[in-house]
Amino acid sequence: MNRTPTIRQLQIIVALAEYKNISRVAEVLHIAQPSVSIQLKNLREIYDITLYHVNGRSVELTEAGNAVVNTAREMLLSLEKLQIELDNFKGIKSGVLKLAVVSTTKYFMPTLLGQFCKRYPLIDVQLSIGNRAEILKRFIQNKDDFYVFSQCPESEDVIATPFMENLLVVVAPANHELIQEMPISLNRLSNYPFLSREKGSGTRRCIEDFCKGHNLTLKIKMTIGSNEAIKHSVAADLGFSILSNHTLDYMEDNSLVRLDVEHFPIKSKWYIVRTKKRQQTLLGELFHQYLQDDGLSILQKTTKM
């Protein structure tokens, strides 16, 4: 038997480490499940050691399996770097841009990507969306060319550039009694039920930092895992919330209002982020420059900013 694993086997073991489920690996890699099992069996036979254990539907890697995964990631990344260098030699403006963004950016990132892809029609984009904790995990694993955060990762490997403001505003149902009392003192908010994003959310983290800095305690009534669900809950008069202004920029909805509250909006910025460990590509440089030069003006033409 060939003692060298194939590229496909390396991809499968890396995916297994992430998804911990053989069916999910088959789905993500678009391979038949029996083929995944066969490739994993062949990989185990190459090294003659157990790489994982199956516990019900879940898979747990052994120490040997984790060692294989770490090297597999390095090998796959080296192949990506080779393709990057070859593309740069050719000076082509094509290829795949891997982008991972926090969930709130879904309100404006499709617009930015749409214009970028029109400008460079040979470019494909792989877009991953999640909360801050999920995208931070991808950053640590060096999976993508760029990441978009409103709060940068706390790492020495970060290269971050701000490209747009991110303002957090107080959102309430259109018939809320506080509308008649604007501007509103900050302490009044503590008297009303608050709808919060989930742990791991960058918005939640920013709000928690703000509350600590202003000695404010919010009455959390519900914890909700998406901005859209929060907006519907606010409209149903279940409480008020604090959301990025971007979540309201793209809607024509009279059921919600922004409240004029002391010390609001909470001001932060959106950052385009990459890790120092990942070589910058010609394609990446094009996208980075595009955000810096044209991103804000493009959004201003399509929103109520």
Helices and strands as residue ranges (DSSP letters): H 7-19, H 22-29, H 33-47, E 52-55, E 58-61, H 63-90, E 95-102, G 103-107, H 109-119, E 123-130, H 132-140, E 146-149, E 158-173, G 177-181, G 186-191, E 193-197, H 202-213, E 219-224, H 227-235, E 240-244, H 246-249, E 256-259, E 266-275, H 282-290, I 291-295, H 296-302
